């Protein structure tokens, strides 16, 4: 899980990030070969535990 605005694109000015579609609320999730159901279950479990 990555927050591009504060990680990979932190050196870009906010206006430039927005031009490229990188908002403060954008979260990038890198996935492998899991099925969609497995991914959704994993994400839901993580959110439930963080609440």
C-alpha distance matrix in Angstrom:
0.0 3.8 7.1 9.6 12.6 12.3 10.9 12.1 14.6 15.8 19.2 19.9 22.1 20.7 23.2 22.1 18.4 19.7 22.0 19.2 17.4 14.7 15.3 14.3 12.8 10.6 6.9 5.7 4.6 6.4 9.1 12.4 15.7 15.1 17.2 16.1 17.6 15.7 12.3 13.6 15.2 12.2 10.3 13.8 14.4 11.5 12.6 16.2 15.8 14.4 17.3
3.8 0.0 3.8 5.9 9.0 8.7 7.3 8.5 10.8 12.1 15.5 16.1 18.4 17.2 19.8 18.6 15.0 16.7 19.0 16.3 14.9 11.8 12.6 11.7 11.0 8.7 5.7 5.0 6.4 8.1 11.6 14.9 18.4 18.3 20.2 18.9 20.8 19.2 15.6 16.7 18.6 15.8 13.6 16.8 17.7 14.6 15.1 18.8 18.4 16.4 19.1
7.1 3.8 0.0 3.8 5.7 5.8 6.0 7.9 9.0 9.6 13.3 13.6 15.4 13.8 16.6 15.9 12.3 13.8 16.6 14.4 12.8 9.4 9.5 8.0 8.0 6.4 4.9 6.3 9.0 11.4 14.9 18.3 21.7 21.4 23.0 21.3 23.0 21.9 18.2 18.7 20.7 18.2 15.4 18.1 19.4 16.2 15.9 19.6 19.4 16.8 19.0
9.6 5.9 3.8 0.0 3.8 5.4 4.9 5.0 5.5 7.2 10.5 10.4 12.6 11.6 14.1 12.8 9.2 11.4 13.7 11.3 10.5 7.0 8.5 8.2 9.3 7.1 6.9 7.1 10.4 12.1 15.8 19.1 22.5 22.8 24.4 22.8 25.0 24.1 20.3 21.0 23.4 21.1 18.4 21.3 22.8 19.7 19.5 23.2 23.2 20.7 22.8
12.6 9.0 5.7 3.8 0.0 3.8 5.8 6.8 5.2 5.3 8.8 8.4 9.7 8.3 11.3 10.8 7.4 9.5 12.4 11.0 10.2 6.5 6.7 5.8 8.3 7.5 8.8 10.2 13.7 15.8 19.4 22.8 26.1 26.3 27.7 25.7 27.8 27.0 23.2 23.5 25.9 23.7 20.7 23.2 24.7 21.5 20.8 24.4 24.5 21.5 23.2
12.3 8.7 5.8 5.4 3.8 0.0 3.8 6.7 6.5 4.8 8.6 9.8 11.3 10.6 14.1 13.7 10.7 13.1 16.0 14.6 14.0 10.3 10.2 8.1 10.4 10.1 10.3 11.7 14.6 16.5 20.1 23.4 26.9 26.9 28.7 27.0 28.8 27.6 23.9 24.4 26.3 23.7 20.9 23.4 24.4 20.9 20.5 24.0 23.4 20.4 22.3
10.9 7.3 6.0 4.9 5.8 3.8 0.0 3.8 5.7 5.4 8.7 10.4 12.9 12.9 16.1 14.8 11.9 14.8 17.0 15.0 14.9 11.3 12.3 11.0 12.8 11.4 10.7 10.8 13.3 14.4 18.1 21.0 24.7 25.1 27.3 26.0 28.0 26.5 22.9 24.0 25.8 23.0 20.7 23.6 24.4 20.9 21.1 24.7 23.9 21.2 23.7
12.1 8.5 7.9 5.0 6.8 6.7 3.8 0.0 3.8 5.9 7.9 9.1 12.4 12.9 15.4 13.3 10.7 13.9 15.4 12.9 13.5 10.5 12.6 12.5 14.2 12.1 11.6 10.8 13.4 13.8 17.5 20.2 23.8 24.8 26.9 25.8 28.3 26.9 23.3 24.7 26.9 24.2 22.0 25.2 26.2 23.0 23.3 27.0 26.5 24.1 26.6
14.6 10.8 9.0 5.5 5.2 6.5 5.7 3.8 0.0 3.8 5.5 5.5 8.7 9.3 11.7 9.6 7.2 10.7 12.2 10.3 11.3 8.3 10.4 10.7 13.2 11.5 12.3 12.2 15.4 16.3 20.1 23.0 26.4 27.3 29.1 27.6 30.1 29.1 25.4 26.4 28.8 26.4 23.9 26.8 28.2 25.0 24.8 28.6 28.3 25.6 27.7
15.8 12.1 9.6 7.2 5.3 4.8 5.4 5.9 3.8 0.0 3.8 5.5 7.7 8.6 11.8 10.7 8.7 12.0 14.1 13.0 13.7 10.4 11.3 10.5 13.5 12.8 13.6 14.3 17.5 18.8 22.6 25.5 29.1 29.7 31.5 30.0 32.2 31.1 27.4 28.1 30.3 27.7 25.0 27.7 28.9 25.4 25.1 28.7 28.2 25.2 27.2
19.2 15.5 13.3 10.5 8.8 8.6 8.7 7.9 5.5 3.8 0.0 3.8 6.5 9.0 11.6 10.0 9.4 13.0 14.3 13.5 15.2 12.5 13.8 13.6 16.8 16.1 17.1 17.5 20.7 21.5 25.3 28.1 31.6 32.5 34.5 33.0 35.4 34.3 30.6 31.5 33.8 31.2 28.6 31.4 32.6 29.2 28.9 32.5 32.0 29.0 31.0
19.9 16.1 13.6 10.4 8.4 9.8 10.4 9.1 5.5 5.5 3.8 0.0 3.8 6.3 8.1 6.2 6.1 9.7 10.6 10.3 12.3 10.1 11.7 12.4 15.7 14.8 16.6 17.1 20.6 21.6 25.4 28.2 31.6 32.5 34.1 32.4 34.9 34.2 30.5 31.1 33.7 31.5 28.7 31.4 33.0 29.8 29.2 32.9 32.8 29.8 31.5
22.1 18.4 15.4 12.6 9.7 11.3 12.9 12.4 8.7 7.7 6.5 3.8 0.0 3.8 5.5 5.4 6.4 8.8 10.1 11.1 12.7 10.9 11.5 12.0 15.6 15.6 18.0 19.1 22.8 24.3 28.0 31.0 34.3 35.0 36.3 34.3 36.7 36.2 32.4 32.7 35.3 33.3 30.2 32.6 34.3 31.2 30.1 33.7 33.8 30.6 31.9
20.7 17.2 13.8 11.6 8.3 10.6 12.9 12.9 9.3 8.6 9.0 6.3 3.8 0.0 3.8 5.5 5.1 6.2 8.7 10.0 10.5 8.7 8.3 8.8 12.4 12.9 15.8 17.4 21.2 23.2 26.8 30.1 33.2 33.5 34.6 32.3 34.5 34.3 30.5 30.3 33.0 31.2 28.0 30.0 32.0 29.0 27.6 31.1 31.5 28.3 29.2
23.2 19.8 16.6 14.1 11.3 14.1 16.1 15.4 11.7 11.8 11.6 8.1 5.5 3.8 0.0 3.8 5.5 5.2 6.3 8.9 9.9 9.5 9.5 11.2 14.4 14.6 17.8 19.3 23.1 25.0 28.4 31.6 34.6 35.0 35.8 33.4 35.8 35.9 32.1 31.9 34.8 33.3 30.0 32.1 34.3 31.5 30.0 33.5 34.2 31.1 31.9
22.1 18.6 15.9 12.8 10.8 13.7 14.8 13.3 9.6 10.7 10.0 6.2 5.4 5.5 3.8 0.0 3.8 5.4 5.0 6.5 8.8 8.5 10.0 12.2 15.2 14.4 17.2 18.0 21.7 23.1 26.6 29.5 32.5 33.3 34.3 32.1 34.8 34.8 31.0 31.2 34.3 32.6 29.6 32.0 34.2 31.4 30.3 33.9 34.5 31.6 32.8
18.4 15.0 12.3 9.2 7.4 10.7 11.9 10.7 7.2 8.7 9.4 6.1 6.4 5.1 5.5 3.8 0.0 3.8 5.4 5.2 6.4 4.9 6.8 9.0 11.7 10.7 13.4 14.3 18.0 19.7 23.1 26.3 29.3 29.9 30.9 28.7 31.3 31.2 27.4 27.6 30.5 28.9 25.8 28.2 30.4 27.6 26.5 30.2 30.8 28.0 29.2
19.7 16.7 13.8 11.4 9.5 13.1 14.8 13.9 10.7 12.0 13.0 9.7 8.8 6.2 5.2 5.4 3.8 0.0 3.8 5.2 4.9 5.1 5.6 8.7 10.9 10.4 13.8 15.1 18.8 20.9 24.1 27.3 30.1 30.4 30.9 28.4 30.9 31.2 27.5 27.2 30.3 29.0 25.8 27.8 30.3 27.8 26.3 29.9 30.9 28.1 28.9
22.0 19.0 16.6 13.7 12.4 16.0 17.0 15.4 12.2 14.1 14.3 10.6 10.1 8.7 6.3 5.0 5.4 3.8 0.0 3.8 5.5 7.4 9.1 12.4 14.3 13.3 16.4 17.0 20.6 22.2 25.3 28.2 30.8 31.5 32.0 29.6 32.4 32.8 29.2 29.1 32.4 31.3 28.2 30.4 33.0 30.6 29.3 32.9 34.1 31.4 32.3
19.2 16.3 14.4 11.3 11.0 14.6 15.0 12.9 10.3 13.0 13.5 10.3 11.1 10.0 8.9 6.5 5.2 5.2 3.8 0.0 3.8 5.6 8.6 12.0 13.5 11.5 14.1 14.1 17.5 18.8 21.8 24.7 27.3 28.2 28.8 26.7 29.6 29.9 26.3 26.5 29.9 28.6 25.7 28.2 30.8 28.4 27.5 31.2 32.2 29.8 31.0
17.4 14.9 12.8 10.5 10.2 14.0 14.9 13.5 11.3 13.7 15.2 12.3 12.7 10.5 9.9 8.8 6.4 4.9 5.5 3.8 0.0 3.8 6.1 9.8 10.5 8.6 11.5 12.1 15.5 17.4 20.3 23.4 25.8 26.3 26.6 24.2 26.9 27.4 23.7 23.6 26.9 25.9 22.9 25.1 27.8 25.6 24.4 28.0 29.3 26.9 27.9
14.7 11.8 9.4 7.0 6.5 10.3 11.3 10.5 8.3 10.4 12.5 10.1 10.9 8.7 9.5 8.5 4.9 5.1 7.4 5.6 3.8 0.0 3.8 6.8 8.1 6.2 9.1 10.0 13.8 15.8 19.1 22.4 25.2 25.5 26.3 24.0 26.5 26.5 22.7 22.7 25.8 24.3 21.2 23.6 25.9 23.4 22.3 26.0 26.9 24.3 25.5
15.3 12.6 9.5 8.5 6.7 10.2 12.3 12.6 10.4 11.3 13.8 11.7 11.5 8.3 9.5 10.0 6.8 5.6 9.1 8.6 6.1 3.8 0.0 3.8 5.3 5.3 8.9 11.2 14.8 17.5 20.7 24.2 27.0 26.8 27.3 24.7 26.7 26.9 23.1 22.6 25.4 24.1 20.7 22.6 25.0 22.4 20.8 24.4 25.4 22.5 23.3
14.3 11.7 8.0 8.2 5.8 8.1 11.0 12.5 10.7 10.5 13.6 12.4 12.0 8.8 11.2 12.2 9.0 8.7 12.4 12.0 9.8 6.8 3.8 0.0 3.8 5.7 8.5 11.5 14.9 17.9 21.1 24.8 27.7 27.2 27.9 25.3 27.0 26.8 23.1 22.4 24.9 23.3 19.8 21.5 23.5 20.7 18.9 22.4 23.1 19.9 20.7
12.8 11.0 8.0 9.3 8.3 10.4 12.8 14.2 13.2 13.5 16.8 15.7 15.6 12.4 14.4 15.2 11.7 10.9 14.3 13.5 10.5 8.1 5.3 3.8 0.0 3.8 6.4 10.0 12.9 16.3 19.1 22.8 25.5 24.6 25.0 22.2 23.7 23.7 20.0 19.0 21.5 20.2 16.6 18.0 20.4 17.8 15.8 19.3 20.4 17.5 18.1
10.6 8.7 6.4 7.1 7.5 10.1 11.4 12.1 11.5 12.8 16.1 14.8 15.6 12.9 14.6 14.4 10.7 10.4 13.3 11.5 8.6 6.2 5.3 5.7 3.8 0.0 3.8 6.6 9.9 13.1 15.9 19.6 22.3 21.8 22.4 19.8 21.7 21.7 17.9 17.4 20.2 18.8 15.5 17.5 19.9 17.4 16.1 19.8 20.8 18.4 19.5
6.9 5.7 4.9 6.9 8.8 10.3 10.7 11.6 12.3 13.6 17.1 16.6 18.0 15.8 17.8 17.2 13.4 13.8 16.4 14.1 11.5 9.1 8.9 8.5 6.4 3.8 0.0 3.8 6.6 9.9 12.8 16.5 19.4 18.7 19.7 17.4 19.2 18.6 14.9 14.8 17.4 15.6 12.4 15.0 17.0 14.4 13.6 17.4 18.2 16.0 17.7
5.7 5.0 6.3 7.1 10.2 11.7 10.8 10.8 12.2 14.3 17.5 17.1 19.1 17.4 19.3 18.0 14.3 15.1 17.0 14.1 12.1 10.0 11.2 11.5 10.0 6.6 3.8 0.0 3.8 6.5 9.6 13.3 16.3 16.2 17.5 15.7 18.0 17.2 13.4 14.3 17.0 15.0 12.5 15.7 17.5 15.1 15.2 19.0 19.6 17.9 20.1
4.6 6.4 9.0 10.4 13.7 14.6 13.3 13.4 15.4 17.5 20.7 20.6 22.8 21.2 23.1 21.7 18.0 18.8 20.6 17.5 15.5 13.8 14.8 14.9 12.9 9.9 6.6 3.8 0.0 3.8 6.3 10.0 13.0 12.6 14.1 12.7 14.9 13.7 10.0 11.5 14.0 11.8 9.9 13.4 15.0 12.9 13.8 17.3 17.8 16.9 19.3
6.4 8.1 11.4 12.1 15.8 16.5 14.4 13.8 16.3 18.8 21.5 21.6 24.3 23.2 25.0 23.1 19.7 20.9 22.2 18.8 17.4 15.8 17.5 17.9 16.3 13.1 9.9 6.5 3.8 0.0 3.8 7.0 10.4 11.0 13.3 12.8 15.4 13.8 10.6 13.0 15.3 12.9 12.1 15.8 16.9 15.1 16.6 19.9 20.2 19.6 22.3
9.1 11.6 14.9 15.8 19.4 20.1 18.1 17.5 20.1 22.6 25.3 25.4 28.0 26.8 28.4 26.6 23.1 24.1 25.3 21.8 20.3 19.1 20.7 21.1 19.1 15.9 12.8 9.6 6.3 3.8 0.0 3.8 6.8 7.3 9.7 9.9 12.5 10.8 8.1 11.2 13.2 11.3 11.3 14.9 16.0 14.9 16.8 19.7 20.1 20.2 22.9
12.4 14.9 18.3 19.1 22.8 23.4 21.0 20.2 23.0 25.5 28.1 28.2 31.0 30.1 31.6 29.5 26.3 27.3 28.2 24.7 23.4 22.4 24.2 24.8 22.8 19.6 16.5 13.3 10.0 7.0 3.8 0.0 3.8 5.7 8.9 10.5 13.0 11.0 9.5 13.1 14.6 12.9 13.9 17.3 17.9 17.3 19.6 22.2 22.4 23.0 25.7
15.7 18.4 21.7 22.5 26.1 26.9 24.7 23.8 26.4 29.1 31.6 31.6 34.3 33.2 34.6 32.5 29.3 30.1 30.8 27.3 25.8 25.2 27.0 27.7 25.5 22.3 19.4 16.3 13.0 10.4 6.8 3.8 0.0 3.8 6.5 9.1 11.6 9.9 9.6 13.1 14.5 13.5 15.1 18.0 18.7 18.9 21.2 23.3 23.8 24.9 27.4
15.1 18.3 21.4 22.8 26.3 26.9 25.1 24.8 27.3 29.7 32.5 32.5 35.0 33.5 35.0 33.3 29.9 30.4 31.5 28.2 26.3 25.5 26.8 27.2 24.6 21.8 18.7 16.2 12.6 11.0 7.3 5.7 3.8 0.0 3.8 6.5 8.2 6.2 6.4 9.9 10.8 10.3 12.2 14.8 15.4 16.1 18.4 20.1 20.9 22.2 24.6
17.2 20.2 23.0 24.4 27.7 28.7 27.3 26.9 29.1 31.5 34.5 34.1 36.3 34.6 35.8 34.3 30.9 30.9 32.0 28.8 26.6 26.3 27.3 27.9 25.0 22.4 19.7 17.5 14.1 13.3 9.7 8.9 6.5 3.8 0.0 3.8 5.4 5.3 6.4 8.7 10.0 10.8 12.5 14.3 15.6 16.8 18.6 20.1 21.5 23.0 24.8
16.1 18.9 21.3 22.8 25.7 27.0 26.0 25.8 27.6 30.0 33.0 32.4 34.3 32.3 33.4 32.1 28.7 28.4 29.6 26.7 24.2 24.0 24.7 25.3 22.2 19.8 17.4 15.7 12.7 12.8 9.9 10.5 9.1 6.5 3.8 0.0 3.8 5.5 5.1 6.1 8.5 9.9 10.6 12.2 14.2 15.5 16.5 18.2 20.1 21.3 22.7
17.6 20.8 23.0 25.0 27.8 28.8 28.0 28.3 30.1 32.2 35.4 34.9 36.7 34.5 35.8 34.8 31.3 30.9 32.4 29.6 26.9 26.5 26.7 27.0 23.7 21.7 19.2 18.0 14.9 15.4 12.5 13.0 11.6 8.2 5.4 3.8 0.0 3.8 5.5 5.2 6.1 8.6 9.9 10.5 12.2 14.3 15.3 16.3 18.3 20.1 21.2
15.7 19.2 21.9 24.1 27.0 27.6 26.5 26.9 29.1 31.1 34.3 34.2 36.2 34.3 35.9 34.8 31.2 31.2 32.8 29.9 27.4 26.5 26.9 26.8 23.7 21.7 18.6 17.2 13.7 13.8 10.8 11.0 9.9 6.2 5.3 5.5 3.8 0.0 3.8 5.5 5.1 6.1 8.6 9.9 10.6 12.4 14.3 15.3 16.6 18.5 20.3
12.3 15.6 18.2 20.3 23.2 23.9 22.9 23.3 25.4 27.4 30.6 30.5 32.4 30.5 32.1 31.0 27.4 27.5 29.2 26.3 23.7 22.7 23.1 23.1 20.0 17.9 14.9 13.4 10.0 10.6 8.1 9.5 9.6 6.4 6.4 5.1 5.5 3.8 0.0 3.8 5.4 5.1 6.2 8.6 9.9 10.7 12.3 14.2 15.5 16.7 18.6
13.6 16.7 18.7 21.0 23.5 24.4 24.0 24.7 26.4 28.1 31.5 31.1 32.7 30.3 31.9 31.2 27.6 27.2 29.1 26.5 23.6 22.7 22.6 22.4 19.0 17.4 14.8 14.3 11.5 13.0 11.2 13.1 13.1 9.9 8.7 6.1 5.2 5.5 3.8 0.0 3.8 5.5 5.1 6.1 8.6 9.9 10.5 12.1 14.3 15.4 16.6
15.2 18.6 20.7 23.4 25.9 26.3 25.8 26.9 28.8 30.3 33.8 33.7 35.3 33.0 34.8 34.3 30.5 30.3 32.4 29.9 26.9 25.8 25.4 24.9 21.5 20.2 17.4 17.0 14.0 15.3 13.2 14.6 14.5 10.8 10.0 8.5 6.1 5.1 5.4 3.8 0.0 3.8 5.5 5.1 6.1 8.6 9.9 10.4 12.3 14.3 15.6
12.2 15.8 18.2 21.1 23.7 23.7 23.0 24.2 26.4 27.7 31.2 31.5 33.3 31.2 33.3 32.6 28.9 29.0 31.3 28.6 25.9 24.3 24.1 23.3 20.2 18.8 15.6 15.0 11.8 12.9 11.3 12.9 13.5 10.3 10.8 9.9 8.6 6.1 5.1 5.5 3.8 0.0 3.8 5.5 5.2 6.2 8.7 9.9 10.7 12.5 14.6
10.3 13.6 15.4 18.4 20.7 20.9 20.7 22.0 23.9 25.0 28.6 28.7 30.2 28.0 30.0 29.6 25.8 25.8 28.2 25.7 22.9 21.2 20.7 19.8 16.6 15.5 12.4 12.5 9.9 12.1 11.3 13.9 15.1 12.2 12.5 10.6 9.9 8.6 6.2 5.1 5.5 3.8 0.0 3.8 5.5 5.1 6.2 8.6 10.0 10.7 12.5
13.8 16.8 18.1 21.3 23.2 23.4 23.6 25.2 26.8 27.7 31.4 31.4 32.6 30.0 32.1 32.0 28.2 27.8 30.4 28.2 25.1 23.6 22.6 21.5 18.0 17.5 15.0 15.7 13.4 15.8 14.9 17.3 18.0 14.8 14.3 12.2 10.5 9.9 8.6 6.1 5.1 5.5 3.8 0.0 3.8 5.4 5.1 6.1 8.6 9.9 10.7
14.4 17.7 19.4 22.8 24.7 24.4 24.4 26.2 28.2 28.9 32.6 33.0 34.3 32.0 34.3 34.2 30.4 30.3 33.0 30.8 27.8 25.9 25.0 23.5 20.4 19.9 17.0 17.5 15.0 16.9 16.0 17.9 18.7 15.4 15.6 14.2 12.2 10.6 9.9 8.6 6.1 5.2 5.5 3.8 0.0 3.8 5.5 5.1 6.2 8.7 10.2
11.5 14.6 16.2 19.7 21.5 20.9 20.9 23.0 25.0 25.4 29.2 29.8 31.2 29.0 31.5 31.4 27.6 27.8 30.6 28.4 25.6 23.4 22.4 20.7 17.8 17.4 14.4 15.1 12.9 15.1 14.9 17.3 18.9 16.1 16.8 15.5 14.3 12.4 10.7 9.9 8.6 6.2 5.1 5.4 3.8 0.0 3.8 5.5 5.2 6.3 8.8
12.6 15.1 15.9 19.5 20.8 20.5 21.1 23.3 24.8 25.1 28.9 29.2 30.1 27.6 30.0 30.3 26.5 26.3 29.3 27.5 24.4 22.3 20.8 18.9 15.8 16.1 13.6 15.2 13.8 16.6 16.8 19.6 21.2 18.4 18.6 16.5 15.3 14.3 12.3 10.5 9.9 8.7 6.2 5.1 5.5 3.8 0.0 3.8 5.4 5.1 6.3
16.2 18.8 19.6 23.2 24.4 24.0 24.7 27.0 28.6 28.7 32.5 32.9 33.7 31.1 33.5 33.9 30.2 29.9 32.9 31.2 28.0 26.0 24.4 22.4 19.3 19.8 17.4 19.0 17.3 19.9 19.7 22.2 23.3 20.1 20.1 18.2 16.3 15.3 14.2 12.1 10.4 9.9 8.6 6.1 5.1 5.5 3.8 0.0 3.8 5.5 5.4
15.8 18.4 19.4 23.2 24.5 23.4 23.9 26.5 28.3 28.2 32.0 32.8 33.8 31.5 34.2 34.5 30.8 30.9 34.1 32.2 29.3 26.9 25.4 23.1 20.4 20.8 18.2 19.6 17.8 20.2 20.1 22.4 23.8 20.9 21.5 20.1 18.3 16.6 15.5 14.3 12.3 10.7 10.0 8.6 6.2 5.2 5.4 3.8 0.0 3.8 5.6
14.4 16.4 16.8 20.7 21.5 20.4 21.2 24.1 25.6 25.2 29.0 29.8 30.6 28.3 31.1 31.6 28.0 28.1 31.4 29.8 26.9 24.3 22.5 19.9 17.5 18.4 16.0 17.9 16.9 19.6 20.2 23.0 24.9 22.2 23.0 21.3 20.1 18.5 16.7 15.4 14.3 12.5 10.7 9.9 8.7 6.3 5.1 5.5 3.8 0.0 3.8
17.3 19.1 19.0 22.8 23.2 22.3 23.7 26.6 27.7 27.2 31.0 31.5 31.9 29.2 31.9 32.8 29.2 28.9 32.3 31.0 27.9 25.5 23.3 20.7 18.1 19.5 17.7 20.1 19.3 22.3 22.9 25.7 27.4 24.6 24.8 22.7 21.2 20.3 18.6 16.6 15.6 14.6 12.5 10.7 10.2 8.8 6.3 5.4 5.6 3.8 0.0
